[in-house]
Structures are given as structure tokens and as C-alpha cells.
Amino acid sequence: KGVVYNEMKGVYSSPDSRLYRQSQRSVFPDNTYAVDSGGDPVDIPQLSFEDFRDFHAKFYHPANSRIFFWGDDDIKGRLDLMDEYLSEFGESPESKPGSVIEWQKKTITEPKWETYPYPVGEDQPETNMVMVNWLVNDAPLSPTDDLIVGVLDHLLMGTGQSVLYKTMIESGLGTAITGGGLSDELLQGTFAVGLKGVEADNVKAVEELVLKTLAKVAEDGFSEEE
């Protein structure tokens, strides 16, 4: 009883999880990525069994699945095997349309600050975590653009010597990197970089350093060493 509830309470007690959760919500305010897939512990107790059952029946239906076979076995045998598992299910015409993720449009035209608290222990310093986030694309990237974005990410953040990574970690504004650059496992890519262990007086300086470094790269390009 309460397995998911207690699991998500643990997730929400992690400063890093809170940072990434709020960052994703701020970048995707208008589609399903703004909602925590595991559920917010504040809202989980309000979920009725009937709502949970109906949600599962609609979205965890074979109509929403992809089934893969591998090998040179008999095709009819494959179909018979699938039929053993799928014959008990009826049609569910709403499953797939209801699962479509809408593209998040780029609606933020100037820097937008959001601030959220996170729990710390009595023996931990009261410092800040700062992360600057971008929505990379609001339409599918061409294969060429996708490759370019990946190369740029590597040059900026891919190694300890990459220009943005090195600049941030050597700045002394924080104690560790957070963000990690390009994230492309969702429908749309995001780019995020920042620092942990930031003193209150240095919070604004983190954003300024990120933007200044990126502007310099855009103006001067990368050196052969980079």
C-alpha cells in the first residue's frame, strides 16, 4: 500500500530531482511533459481507484503498443502467439489519439526566472542550485540539423575541456556542474547548464556567465584545441 506514493515522496525530497523536475516543467508549460509521470505526492492521495483503473485501461492497452519479433520463425506462429495474449482485449480507439504529445511552442522571448525551495539537512550549507534552460526546437529537426546540434553539444559540454563546461567549473561560482547540456530523449530537445553550491550573491552571475560564454562562442567559434 502506498508504494508509488512513498517512492515519489523520496523523489521529491531530492534537491537534484526537484531541480530537473521544475526545469522541465518551465520549458514545457503547455504539454504533458509539464506533468510528473510518477505523480506529485500532494495530488496522489486524491486519485480514486476508478480513475486509476480507467487511465490504465485506456493508455496501457495493446492498441498503444509496439510488438517486435526477431528471427526467421514462422509468421503464422508469431501471429498465433500474439493472439494468445491479445484476444482478450477489445478495441480502444481512444488510446492512441489520447497519447499524442503536442509540440511545445517557443513562447518565452526573454529570460524568465523561477525560484523554488528544496530540502537540506542541518549539516548542509544553505547554498543554491542554478540552471539555465532552453527549448531547442519546436518542430522536427532535419538529419543535418540533428547532427549539428549533437556536435555543438559535444564541443560545449562533452568533456571536461569543453569550452562551456570548463568555463563554468573553473569560474568558482559553484561547486559542481548541473544540467549536462543537450537532452534529446523526449519529442523535443532541451539544453541546460548550471552550477550547484552557489552562494546567494553569485546566483545572477551564473546566468550571466552562461550567456556570455555562449555569445563568445557564437562570435569567435571554436579553437582547434576545443
C-alpha positions as CSV (number, residue, x, y, z in Angstrom):
1,K,0.0,0.0,0.0
2,G,1.3,3.4,-0.9
3,V,4.4,2.1,-2.8
4,V,4.3,4.8,-5.6
5,Y,3.3,7.5,-3.1
6,N,6.3,6.7,-0.9
7,E,8.6,6.4,-3.9
8,M,7.6,9.8,-5.2
9,K,8.0,11.3,-1.7
10,G,11.5,10.1,-1.9
11,V,12.0,11.6,-5.4
12,Y,10.6,15.0,-4.2
13,S,12.9,15.1,-1.3
14,S,16.0,15.0,-3.6
15,P,17.2,18.5,-4.5
16,D,18.5,17.3,-7.9
17,S,15.2,15.7,-8.7
18,R,13.4,18.9,-7.8
19,L,15.7,21.0,-9.9
20,Y,15.2,18.8,-13.0
21,R,11.5,18.5,-12.4
22,Q,10.9,22.2,-12.2
23,S,13.2,22.9,-15.1
24,Q,11.3,20.5,-17.4
25,R,8.0,22.0,-16.2
26,S,9.2,25.5,-17.0
27,V,10.4,24.6,-20.5
28,F,7.2,22.6,-21.3
29,P,4.4,24.5,-19.7
30,D,1.7,23.5,-22.3
31,N,2.1,19.8,-22.9
32,T,2.3,16.5,-21.0
33,Y,6.0,16.9,-20.1
34,A,4.9,19.5,-17.5
35,V,3.2,16.7,-15.6
36,D,5.2,14.3,-13.4
37,S,4.7,10.8,-14.8
38,G,5.1,9.3,-11.3
39,G,2.6,11.7,-9.8
40,D,3.0,14.6,-7.3
41,P,2.8,13.3,-3.7
42,V,0.5,16.2,-3.0
43,D,-2.0,15.0,-5.5
44,I,-1.6,11.2,-5.4
45,P,-3.9,10.8,-2.3
46,Q,-6.7,12.5,-4.3
47,L,-6.6,9.8,-7.1
48,S,-9.5,7.4,-6.9
49,F,-9.2,3.7,-7.8
50,E,-11.8,4.2,-10.5
51,D,-9.7,7.0,-12.2
52,F,-6.6,4.9,-11.9
53,R,-8.3,1.9,-13.4
54,D,-9.7,3.9,-16.3
55,F,-6.4,5.6,-17.0
56,H,-4.6,2.2,-17.1
57,A,-7.2,0.6,-19.3
58,K,-7.1,3.5,-21.8
59,F,-3.3,4.1,-22.1
60,Y,-1.8,0.7,-21.2
61,H,-3.8,-1.0,-23.9
62,P,-2.3,-3.1,-26.7
63,A,-3.6,-0.5,-29.2
64,N,-0.9,1.7,-27.8
65,S,1.9,-0.8,-28.0
66,R,4.5,-1.8,-30.5
67,I,5.3,-5.5,-30.7
68,F,8.6,-6.7,-32.2
69,F,9.7,-10.2,-33.3
70,W,13.2,-11.2,-34.3
71,G,14.4,-14.2,-36.2
72,D,13.3,-16.4,-39.1
73,D,10.5,-18.3,-37.3
74,D,7.1,-18.9,-39.0
75,I,5.0,-15.8,-39.4
76,K,1.7,-17.6,-38.6
77,G,3.3,-18.9,-35.4
78,R,4.1,-15.3,-34.4
79,L,0.5,-14.2,-35.1
80,D,-0.9,-17.1,-33.1
81,L,1.4,-16.3,-30.2
82,M,0.2,-12.7,-30.2
83,D,-3.4,-13.8,-30.4
84,E,-3.0,-15.8,-27.2
85,Y,-2.2,-12.5,-25.4
86,L,-4.3,-10.0,-27.2
87,S,-7.5,-11.8,-28.0
88,E,-9.0,-10.9,-24.6
89,F,-8.7,-7.2,-25.3
90,G,-11.4,-5.3,-27.3
91,E,-10.9,-2.2,-29.4
92,S,-9.7,1.0,-27.8
93,P,-10.0,3.8,-30.5
94,E,-9.1,6.5,-27.9
95,S,-5.9,5.0,-26.7
96,K,-3.5,6.2,-29.4
97,P,-5.1,9.6,-30.1
98,G,-5.2,10.3,-26.4
99,S,-1.5,9.6,-26.2
100,V,-0.3,12.1,-28.8
101,I,2.2,14.6,-27.3
102,E,1.6,18.1,-28.6
103,W,4.7,20.1,-29.7
104,Q,5.6,22.8,-27.2
105,K,5.9,26.1,-29.0
106,K,8.6,28.6,-28.1
107,T,6.7,31.1,-26.1
108,I,9.5,32.6,-23.9
109,T,11.1,35.5,-25.7
110,E,13.3,36.9,-22.9
111,P,15.0,35.4,-19.8
112,K,12.4,34.2,-17.2
113,W,13.5,33.4,-13.6
114,E,11.7,30.9,-11.4
115,T,12.7,30.1,-7.8
116,Y,11.8,27.0,-5.8
117,P,12.9,25.8,-2.4
118,Y,14.5,22.4,-1.8
119,P,15.2,20.5,1.5
120,V,18.6,20.4,3.1
121,G,19.9,18.7,6.2
122,E,21.0,20.6,9.3
123,D,24.7,19.9,8.4
124,Q,24.4,21.1,4.8
125,P,25.2,24.6,3.7
126,E,22.3,26.8,2.6
127,T,23.5,27.3,-1.0
128,N,21.6,27.5,-4.3
129,M,21.4,25.5,-7.5
130,V,21.1,27.5,-10.6
131,M,20.3,26.1,-14.1
132,V,19.7,27.9,-17.3
133,N,17.4,26.0,-19.7
134,W,16.4,26.3,-23.4
135,L,13.9,24.6,-25.6
136,V,16.0,23.6,-28.6
137,N,13.3,23.1,-31.3
138,D,9.6,23.4,-31.7
139,A,9.5,21.4,-35.0
140,P,11.3,18.3,-36.1
141,L,15.0,18.7,-36.9
142,S,16.4,17.7,-40.2
143,P,19.0,14.9,-40.1
144,T,21.7,17.6,-40.8
145,D,20.5,19.9,-38.0
146,D,20.2,17.0,-35.6
147,L,23.8,16.1,-36.3
148,I,24.9,19.8,-35.9
149,V,23.2,20.1,-32.6
150,G,24.9,16.9,-31.3
151,V,28.3,18.2,-32.4
152,L,27.8,21.6,-30.8
153,D,26.7,19.9,-27.6
154,H,29.9,17.9,-27.5
155,L,32.1,20.9,-28.2
156,L,30.3,22.9,-25.5
157,M,29.7,20.3,-22.8
158,G,31.0,16.9,-23.9
159,T,34.3,16.7,-21.9
160,G,36.0,18.4,-19.0
161,Q,37.9,20.5,-21.5
162,S,34.8,21.6,-23.5
163,V,34.5,25.4,-23.5
164,L,31.2,25.9,-21.6
165,Y,31.8,23.1,-19.2
166,K,35.4,24.2,-18.4
167,T,34.4,27.9,-18.1
168,M,31.6,27.1,-15.6
169,I,33.5,24.7,-13.4
170,E,36.6,26.9,-13.3
171,S,34.6,30.1,-12.5
172,G,34.5,29.4,-8.8
173,L,30.8,30.4,-8.7
174,G,29.7,26.9,-7.6
175,T,30.9,23.6,-6.5
176,A,29.7,21.3,-9.3
177,I,28.1,21.3,-12.8
178,T,24.4,20.6,-13.2
179,G,22.4,20.4,-16.4
180,G,24.7,18.4,-18.6
181,G,23.9,20.2,-21.9
182,L,21.7,18.6,-24.6
183,S,18.9,16.3,-23.7
184,D,17.2,14.7,-26.7
185,E,15.3,11.7,-25.4
186,L,12.0,13.5,-25.5
187,L,10.0,14.6,-28.5
188,Q,11.8,17.9,-28.4
189,G,15.4,18.7,-27.3
190,T,16.4,20.8,-24.4
191,F,19.7,22.3,-23.4
192,A,20.5,23.0,-19.8
193,V,23.6,24.1,-17.8
194,G,24.3,25.5,-14.4
195,L,26.0,25.0,-11.1
196,K,25.4,23.6,-7.6
197,G,26.6,25.1,-4.4
198,V,26.1,28.7,-5.5
199,E,26.2,31.4,-2.9
200,A,23.2,33.8,-3.0
201,D,25.4,36.7,-4.1
202,N,26.5,34.7,-7.2
203,V,23.2,33.4,-8.5
204,K,22.8,36.1,-11.2
205,A,26.4,35.7,-12.1
206,V,25.9,32.1,-13.1
207,E,23.3,33.1,-15.7
208,E,25.5,35.9,-16.9
209,L,28.5,33.6,-17.4
210,V,26.5,31.1,-19.4
211,L,25.1,33.7,-21.7
212,K,28.5,35.5,-22.0
213,T,30.3,32.2,-22.9
214,L,27.7,31.2,-25.5
215,A,27.8,34.7,-27.1
216,K,31.6,34.5,-27.3
217,V,31.5,31.1,-29.0
218,A,28.8,32.4,-31.4
219,E,31.1,35.3,-32.3
220,D,34.5,33.7,-32.3
221,G,33.8,30.0,-33.0
222,F,35.8,27.1,-31.5
223,S,39.6,26.9,-31.4
224,E,41.4,23.8,-32.8
225,E,42.1,22.7,-29.3
226,E,38.4,22.7,-28.4
